[in-house]
């Protein structure tokens, strides 16, 4: 049960980190005036704002949380 609760916490934290960093990038998208960027306008904004490490950490936490949740669900109950 502890693994499921920890996994849910990691999932919520990772999802919030991804969603909020995406929201920040989309709100600042209009300030990126370069249309012909190699990365594209959205990813150029993410890179300019320094949100890439936050998005990577959020994705890692989300994947780790899913792993913990599945591990806790399919493991034998503690005796």
Buried (B, 14 or more C-beta within 10 A) or exposed (E): EEBBEBBBBBBEBBBEBBEBBBEBBEEBEEEBEEEEBEEEBBBBBBBBBEBBEBBEBBBEBBEBBBBBBEEBEEEEEEE
